[in-house]
């Protein structure tokens, strides 16, 4: 089910009513959350509900098993079993065909014919998100950072909570799971915050992202490129993916908020970043923290005897994994490598966080421009349809010819980027992502009314799915 | 055990949900009043290829053109005849007002009336060109007919059925989009049209530059039924079209080509008969029998449209066949 669909609006209205009816029954509320979340997920393809259930059931069981033993060896075995199962699921559904085809291509170049049987299975929506969520639970229980939950229903609710099930944020059990264990209070500020996040998130998706999409497609679905077209198309895609994904995260947070739950912030003005490390502290924060905690730090500890080289290797491996997490294609691997190398270079230039802070405004401005150039070239790698296209588009950067439609493109780009840029400048200056809520009531109502009008204006019958659904 | 509590008053919820509706209502009122008074500009909903094309054709037909030759017809006329090279070859300006195959001869007649009203005494020759596909169409598409009528009369576009459309109409958003937004925000065109033209504004610009001609950039495999015939309703429509023709203006009629490899072996014979019959219904001054009914497959973008190279060749042939009628 898509947030930006009529069916979700009906679903959510019905859910709110049922949620109100069960306000005096904690267990019933969590059963309702699970049932609604499974309906939400199954609306896309009910057959994959079993996968979600099996993944949850196994990790719930492993969590219990870990809590019942203190012996290191069986604990380690349980952990390995859980991780192996999670990675097998991901590997089978997401990467089997990719690796088989890649192996066939490599062997083909060596004149060793290999015709693998590809499975052609559909990628279950959100598998990367909920698998990472269940894995983090087991690892945290193993590390004794959180206790294992006894309630299966609560655990199912934590894994399948519909606002964040299919595209995150990737919640940690330590934050979300306890919220299902007790009573929640829904206050007026929470309602205000939730409604605002839902509205602004929907505006970012329906009005901004879905209007940046045809601009990016115009360039990326083409066959001939020039410097200006590549730059404009990549700018459009950079805005599209940000509005699309952060819009989803805002709707998810807002939806949870009006139900009395708190979901972590996933974006914090990423295009204001002044270096690559800063960018990753602001972009897809839940994934960044996940890979930091569960991949980078363990690798860095393991390879610390190699000093800087160990850290650099850990960074590159971590971001290669992050690239692969996004999708089974070589352009995602390249994108991950690009960021891994960028972070390594940044470590050389700024070895400590203090070095980042001790810079003048002009250096910061230059640093921001360089970071954006780096990030947006990364988006070119991310969005390209093939390695050949990456090469063609990179070569075209030196050609300054402009197509006839440049003016129309720029008008569109500016028209749709302006609301986002203005809002983010406001949020940054106020140091408050909820700055619009501090407006006088009449001004806030006017702003909300205008956003609502824009959403209805651009609400299409043919929905553009969220980009991160495919991951 | 309590699951959750609602720690706010009912009026809090009502004010949070209700106040934003006030500016929405004000906006709707302003837009509807603006359209009724009328304070808003006329509709110009360049929302997609069809809308943009029809708007450009209507505006071109209403402008001073100084073109003694007018090309009318379906999308094959629009795509197959390059008006600018034709003008160069004939040393007289030609304007292409070909539209869409979803429309019929009544639409062509309407554009002709607009043109003669805006350019009195200027027209010498009308060339009416249709593809065999259009000749067998029993009736035009109602949506496109209504759309053309709405655009001609300066009304809002035909509303599509659906809850969102009704809501958008009620809130005045259709008025906002069609009368204001489309005027300063070009719409990106989809697929191959997007890659070739870019945006609605660029399609318009290209049509104006090329004196009404468009290029079909979307190559598609040939498809459809190659058994063509002249539909009976064309008789009445032809009569209506004839009545729109000013006195002293010559009417020439032709059938645009189909791909050689697609049509049946009897295609040329069938087209010859259809052209004779249709020309008779139209009381045309001449039927353009010299025009080819088929051309090699590689000159086509799809069954009904030539590609750019095909249009160049076809225009040369058309210029040669029109020459004697202009002496």
Interface residues (C-beta under 8 A of the other chain):
Chain A: X6 X19 X20 X22 X23 X24 X25 X26 X27 X28 X29 X183 X184 X185 X186 X187 X188 X191 X192 X195 X214 X215 X217 X218 X221 X222 X223 X259 X260 X403 X404 X405 X408 X409 X411 X412 X415 X441 X442 X444 X445 X446 X448 X449 X450 X452 X453 X456 X457 X459 X461
Chain B: X1 X2 X3 X4 X5 X6 X7 X8 X12 X13 X15 X16 X17 X19 X20 X21 X22 X23 X24 X27 X162 X163 X164 X167 X168 X171 X173 X176 X177 X181 X184 X185 X186 X188 X190 X191 X194 X195 X197 X198 X199 X201 X202 X205 X206
